[in-house]
Amino acid sequence: MATIPADGTGTGAPPERRTEMDALRALVVVGLVFFHSALVFDSEDDFYVKNDDTAPLMLVIGVLVVWAMPLLFVIGGFGARQSLVRRGPGGFAVERLRRLGVPLVFATFVLLPLPQWLRLRAAESSYDESYADFYPRFFDVHLSVDHLPFVVQGEHFESGHLWFVVLLLCFSLLLAVPAAVVPPRWTGRLGDAAGRAVERAPALVLLPAVPLAAVCAGLGLEEAYGGWHRVAYLLFFAAGLFLVADRRFRDAVRGCARLALWTGIALFVLGAPAMMSVDDPFTDMGVLAVLGRAGFGVTGWCAVVAILGLLDRPRPPSAAPATGRPPTTTQRVSTYLGDAVLPLYVLHQPVVVAVAFGVVGWDLAAPLKYVVIVVVSLALTVATYDLLVRRTAPTRFLFGMR
């Protein structure tokens, strides 16, 4: 059974577990509570629930948009490579369907209708339809290929925040097909040739910024999918497959991290005003908008390289943890968060919307409302995961946990 080799040597050995990636995944998912809570107060975003007093927060939100979800797709590609090496294409496809497909279906029927119902209630004070009456209307859908892979469309139906799970599952299944039919020696030779090139010229690790810039400039950005085009996310996922696992690419990422950091900061400072100056920076084809989006694509890749490179601290073999010793507090927290990432992601947005729906009507200043929404949403999301999800085998299965 063919597999994609895990490194440039063609050995097929699973890549070393990168603990900083587990921490980054958890950081991004927890940060999404802060991010989606901020959308309640953003005058330029069509979030489910809106505070009466809003302000343009595009610049602040853009600082997160440019790197957070791209980083999750890169880490998703890295994790997919590990699973593929261990299980082979068939086992990998089954594992992805269980870990991603099951929570996607479960959350679609149990969690996704609530934010849309609350949107209608928040928009119209006279709207008094019960949730039980709205629920079947949410699933009044038809099939359409206009927004692949989001083939189910409807007046009220949406994938909501689970668009990330949809794309990650589709990218993973697409990966399983060539892995099953392409001889491993071919991918091994290609990976080794690329690894040798990067070893000679580490700055080549910045080249993925070019196709990303082209995608952002030509295809535009999609507000519904975290501010990036779906094809751009596919490129980030592919980068996780082929760049992060190979030690030569990993060395190049570390070596170019500071260059990528300062380049990304400079491009963001220069490009953000350009994008904010046009009416529709996501799809406008004017020169200023196109150049701004191209710079956004380059900035995103530079941000990912900088974050991964600056946080990467390879352990020498002698530093490997000794077997038989009880786990440290840090290791226990890391394990807890690593297991919790997907359930927390699935749970967080319906919780934020429900909390915001109640809080926006309070007689408080907007900053205080924001703090309340963040604190209560975080507490409820973690409590729901800890008390209702992780403690039983059926709920662990429904949320894609091992």
N, C-alpha and C positions, 0 to 999 in steps of 0.2 A: 504494500500500500504506500503510495507516494506521499511525502510530506515536504513542506518547505523547510530547508535547513535553517537552523536557528542562528547560525553565525556564518561569517565569511569563510570558515574552514570547511563548511559542508558536512560537519560531523552530525548535525541534527540534534545536538545536546540542547536541552531546554535552557533558555537564557536565565541568568542569575536573577533571583527575585529582587526587585528594586523597592525597598521599603519606603523611599521618599515618594514613590508614585502612589502608594497606598495613602500616604498622608496628604498628597496633593488632591487625590480624588475626594477624600473626606472634606478637605478645605473648600473645594469648589462647591460640593453639594450643600454644606452648611452655609456657605456664602450665598447660595441661591435664595435662602430665606431672607437675607438682607436685601438682595437684589429685587426679588419680586415684591417685597414689602415697599421698596422705594417706588415701584411702578404705580402704587396707589396714589402717589403724590406727583407723578410726572404728567405734565400737561400735553405731552406729545405722543403718549402711548395709549392704546386702546385696551387697558387692563380691565378685568372683570368688575372691579369695584373702584370707585374714584372718590377721593376726598373733595370737599367743596373747594378748598383752596389748593391749587396746584401750581407748579413752577416748571420751567423747561430744565430737565435734568439730563439732556442728551450727553453732554460732555462728561459728566460724572459717571453715568451709566456706561458710556463708551469705553472708559478705562477698564471695566470688567469684561465687556462684550468682546474686546479685541483678543483676549487670551483664554478666558475661562472654558467655554465650550470647546474651542479647538484643542485645548490641553486634554479635556476628557476624551476626545476622539483619538488623540495620539496614544494616550494610556490604554484606551480600548483596543487599539491595534496591537499594542505590546502584549496585552493580556490574551488577545486572540491568537497571537503567534505562540505563546506559551502553551495554550490549550491544544492548538493544532499539532505541535511537536509531540506532545504527550499522548494524544488520542488518535491521531490520524484524521483524514477528512470526514469519514463517516461518523466516528465518535464525536468529533468536533461539532458537526452539524446538529447531532442529537443534543449535545450539551448546551449549545447556544439556544436551541428551541426551548429547552427546559428552563434555562436560567433567565432568558429574556422573553420568550414567547408566552410562557405561562403567566408571569406578572403583567404582561401587556394586555392579555385577554381579561384577566381578573380585574385589573384596575379600570379597563374600559367600561365594564359593566357595573362596577361597584363605586368608583371614585369620580370618573370624569363627568357624569351628568350634573353633579352638585355645583361646580363653579359656573356652568352655563345657566342653571336655574337662578343662582344668586345674581348673575349679571342682569337677567331680566328684572328681578325684584329691585335691584339697585337703580336701574335705569328708569323704571316707571313706578311711581308710588301707588298707582291704581292697579298694578298687576297683582292678582291674588290667586293665581293658579297654584294648586298644591303640588308638592314635589311628586306625589304619586301620579298625578295627572300629567305632569311634564315629562316624567321618565320615559314613557313609550314614544313621545314625540321626539326625544333626543335620538332615538334609533330609527327614525323615519329617514332612511338613507337610500342612496343609489351608488352604483359602481361607475367610476370615471378614471381614465388614465391620464388626465390632464396634469395631475400633480404627483406623478410617480415618486416614491412608492406609496403615497397616501391615496389609495384607490377608492376608499370609502368616503363619500361626501354626503352632506345633508344640510338642511337649513340651520339646525342647532348642533348637529354632531361635529365633534372635533377630536383630534388626537391630543389636544392640550399640550401639557409639558412632556407628554410621553413621545413626542416626535423624536426625541433623542433615542429612546429605546427602539422605536421603529427603524430609524436609520442604522443604528448599531447592529440590529438583528439582520437587516438586509445586507449590509456590508459584509457581515460575517458569513452569511450563506453564499454570497457572491464569491468570497474567498475560498470556500470549500470546493467549488467546482474546478477551478484551475489546479488547485492543490491535488485533486484526485486524478487528473489526467496528464499534468505536465511532469515529465521525468525529473526526479529530484536533482540529478546531476546538472540539468540545465539551469535550474534556479541557483544551484550551488556555484556554478561557474559565473553566472551573472552577478551574484552577490559578492563573490570573491574579487571579480574585476572592479566592481564599484568600490569595494573596501580598499583595494590597493590604490585606486585613484584618490580617494579621500585621505588615505595615509600620506600620500605625496603632497596633496594640496588640501589641508583641512577646511579651508574656506568654501570648498565645494558643498559642504553640508548646508550652506545657506541657499543653494540653488532652488530648492522647492519653493522659495518665495516667488520665483518667476511665474510658474503656472498658477499659483494662487493669485498673484496680481492680475493675470490675464482673465481668470475666472471672475474675480470681483469686478473688474472693469467692464468685461463684455457681457456677462450674465447678470450682473447686479447683485444686490444683497436682498435677503428675505427676512423681513421683520418677524414673521411668524415662527421662524426657526432660529431664534437667538441672534439675528443680525448677520448671519452668514448664509451663502448659497449652499444648497445640498451637495453640489459637486465639490465645493471647497472642503466640506467635511469629509468627503470620500478621500481627498488628497491628504488630509491630516491623518485619517485612519491608515492609509497606505504608508505614510511616514512612520507611524508607530510600528508597522510590520517590518519595514526594511531598514530603518535608520537607528532605532533605539536598541535593538537586540544585538547588532554586530558591534563588538568591542572597538573596532576601528572607527566606526561612526560615533560611538559613544565618546571615544577620546577626542574626536573632532568637535563634537558638541561642547565638551568641557573647554576645549581650547578656544572656541569662538564665542563663548558665552558673553564675555564682556563687550566684544565688538557688537554682538547682536543686541545686547541691552541698550547701548548708547545709540545704535542705529535706529532701534525701535522707538526709543524716546524722542529722538529728533524727528522721525517721520510722523509720529503721532502729534507732536506739537505743531508741525507744519501742515499736516493734512486735516486735522480736526476742524480748524476754522474754514477750510475750503468746503468740507462736506456740510458744515452747518450753515453755510451761506446760500445753499441752493434749496429750492422748495422740497424736492424729493431726492435726497442723496442716495436712496436705495436703488432707484431705477432710472433716474435722469441720465440722458446720454449726452449732455453738454460736456464740454472739455473739462471744466472745473470739477464736475461730479465724477467723471471717468477717472481723472488723475487722482482725485481724493480716494476713490475706491481702490485703485491700484496700490496707492500707498498704504491703505488699510490692510490689504492682503499681505504686503511685505511686512508690515508692522506685526501682524498676527504671527507669522512664522518666526520673526526675530524674537518676539516675546516668548514663544514656546521654547526656542533654542536657549534663550537666556535663563529661563526658569529651570529647565532640565539640567543645563550645564552647571549653573551655580549651585544647585542643590545636590548634584551627584557627588558622592564621596565613596568610591569603591573601597570595600574592605579587603585587606590582605587575607590570605588563607588562615593565618594564625589568629585573626580576629573573629573567626567564625564562632558562634555561640556553642558552648560545650553542651553535650547531650546529658540528660539526666538532672540538670539543674532546674529548679522552679522558675517560671517566667518572671521577668522583672515587671514593675508597674508599667513602664513604657511599652513593653512587649504586649502586656494584657490590653492596654488602651488601644494599641495599634491593631491588634486582632479584633477587638470589639468594633472599632470604626471600620476596618476593612470589610467585615461581614455586613455592617449596617448600611453601607453606601447606597446600594440599589434600593432597599426598602425605604430609606430616608428620602431618596430622590422621588420615588413613586408617591410617597405620602405627603411631601411638604407643600405642594402648591394648593391642593384642596383645603389644607389646614390654614394656610396664609389667607386665602380668599374668604373662608368662613370667619376667621378672626377679624379681618379687615372690615367685613360686612357689618359686624357689630360695633367696631371701634370708631369708624368714620363719623358716626352720628353723635359721638360724645362732644361735650363742650370743653375741648382741650386744644392747645396750640398744636400745629401740624408736627413739629419735632417730637413732642411728647407722644402723640398718637403713633408716630413711627416707632418709637422705642417700645411702646406697649405691644404693637403688632409683632415686632421682631421677637421680643422676650417670650410672649405667650405662644407664638407659633413654634418657636424652637422647643419650648418645654412640652407642648402638646405632641409635636412630631416625634421627639425622642421618647416620650412616655408611651405613645401608641406603639412605636416599634418595640420598645423594651417589654411592655406588658402584654401586648396583643399579638405580636408577630414572632419574635425570636424564640419564644418559650415552648412552642408545640410544633411537631413535625408537619401537620397539615398547613399551618400558616407559613411556616418556613418555605414549604414547597410553593405555595401560592405567590410568594414574594421573591422567588428565584434564589433562595439561599441553599447552601449545601446541607 
